Amino acid sequence: MIKGQVPEQMKRKVSNQNRRNDHYSRQAKKDRFPARSVYKLQEIQRRFKVIRKGDRVLDLGCSPGSWLLYAAELAGKDGYVTGIDLKPLKIKTPPNATVYTADIFSLDESIQASLGNTVHTVISDMAPATTGQKGMDAARSFHLSMAALTLALEVMVPGGNFVCKIFQGEEFEEFFNSVKDEFRSHKIFKPRSSRKASKEIYVIGKGKK
């Protein structure tokens, strides 16, 4: 093989992955969602039924809004979704949703008071600003995930559900064990719609103890 030349098999693999990713992006536009990430939550919902009609849902890292829209649809008119993100949401908020621009590490007391301890499901698609250094990115993801779990345990009703994205790394087992300690059912799930090269994985906890 000539130096610098990409093997044909590798070309086909990259091409297939690009077509797959483009498919989800095109479908998101067709379905009027701001990002392809909605299909990850759809897969999780089909498999684990984490959100029910009438639920109060907390969406952490809600920008650009795909999970918020889908969660609001699942919760229905008798349910409610609260979204929190560092970035302001640019989409029109559904009538059964409220969005706060805030930092999960320094939440205003009024936001926590509005949540009370009445949330049925907490979903987190938060991700750190990546550096390209896998160890550092995984460590930052771990801290975000632990913050999501801590908040979830404060605001969630007994029997509640938890969905959290985390990058796989040295601290992953510690996070998963923390979820196991607090929920009756616990699973690890990689949606088909996740990019193959991504280190992200989702931890699902059902039935808060």
N, C-alpha and C positions, 0 to 999 in steps of 0.2 A: 504494500500500500504506500502511495506517495505521501511524504510528510505533510501534515496539515489537511489531508483529504479526509472527509467524514465518511465512514463506512455506510453503504447503502442501507443496511439493516437499521442503523441508528437513525438515518434520515427518515425512514418509514415510521419508526417509533415516535420521533418528534412530531412528524406530520400528523399521525393519528391522534396524538395527545392534543395538538393545536386544534384539530377539527372538533374533538370532544369538548374542549374548553369553549370554542367558538359557538358550539351548539347551545351550551348553557347560557352564554351571554346573549345570543339571539333570542332564545326562549324567554329570558327575563325581560327583554325589551318588548316582546310580543305580549307577555302576560302583565306588562306595566309594573314591573318591579325595578327599583333602581340598581340592583346588583344581582349577580348570579348566586350569591350566598343563600338566597331564599330556598334553593333546592336542597341545601344541607338540612335546614330545619324541617322541610317537608319530609325528607327521608327519616329523620329522627322521629317526627310525629307519627308517621305511618308505622314505624317499628315499635315505638314505646308509649304512644298516646300520652304525652306529657301535658298537653293543654286540653281542657274540656270547656264546653259552653258554660258561660257564666263565671269563668275563672278570673281572678285578678292576677295579672302577669307583670313581672318586672323584667325589662329588657336592658341588660347592661352592654354598653358599646353599641348602641342602637343605630348609629349612623352607618351607611346612608339611608337606612330605613326599611330594607326588605324584610327583615325579621319582625319589625314592629308592625308592618302592614299585614303580614301573614298571621301573626299572633292575634292581632285585633280581629281579623276575620274568623279565626278559630274560637276566640272568646265570645264573639257575638255581641249583640246590643246589651245583654245583661252582664257582660263581663267588662273588664277594663285593663288597659295596658299602660304602664308607666315606663318611659324610656329615659335612659341617662347616657350621655356621651360628652366627651371633651369638645367635640365638634358640633356646631349647630346643625339641626336637620333642615334640609332644603326642600323637602317634599311637603305636601299638604298633609297635616296630621289628621287621622281618622277621628270621627266624633267621640269614639270610646277610648281615646288615648291622650296622654299628656307627655310632653318631652321636656326634660331639664338639661341645660348645658352645664355640666358639673364634673368634678374630679371625684372618682370613687374613693380616693384616699383622703379626701377632705370634704365630705358631704355636708352641706348645710343642714343644721338641725331641723329646719322646717321641711326639708325634703324627706328626711327619715320619719318625721312626725306624720307626714301625709301618707306614708306607707303603713305606719303602725306595725302590727304583726298579723296582717290580714291577707298576705300574698300567697296564692296557691302554687305558682310556678315561677322560678327565676331562671331566665335564659341568659347566657353570656357568650357573646362572640368577640369579646375583647381580645386585642392583640397588641403587643408593644411595638413601638417604632423599632424596626429591625436594623441591626448593625452589619449583618453578614457573618458575624461570629456566632456559630451555632450554640456554643455553651452560654454565652452572654444573653442571647435572644431567649433561650430556653429558661434561664434563671429569671429574666424579666417577666416572661409569660407565667412562670410559677407564682411570682408575687402577685400578679394581677388575678390569677385564678384563686389564690388563697383569700384575697380581698373580696372577690365575688362570693366565695363560700361563707366567709365571715358575715357579710351583709345578708346573705340568703338566710342564714340561721337566725339572724335577728328579726327579720321581717316576715318569715314564712310560717304558715299555720302547720300544726302537726299533720303528717300525711302528705305534705307538699312535695313537689318535684323540682329537680335541679338539673340544668344542662349547661356544661361549661367547656369551652375550647381551651386547650392547653398545648403548647409545643412539647414534643417528646424530648426529654433530657434527663439529667441525673436526679432531679427532684420530682420527676413524674410519680414515682412509686409513693413518695411521701404524700403527695396531693391525693392520689387515688385512695390511699389508706385513710386519709382524713374524711373523704366522702363515705367510705365504707363504715366508718365509725358513727356517722350521723344518719344514714339512710338504710332502710331495710333491704332495698334492692340496689345494685350498683353494676353498671356495665361500661365497657369501653367500646366506642363505635367510630369507625372511619367511613363517612358517607362516600358513595361512589362519585358524587359531584365535587368532592375535594380534589384539588390538583395532585397528581401522583407524586410530584417532587416535594409537596408540602409536608412539613413535620407536624402539622396540626392533627389533633385527635380530639374526640369529644368524650367527656366523662358524664354519664347519666346516673343520677341518684333519684330513686323513687321511694316515696313513703318516708318522709322525715320522722325520725323517732321522737 
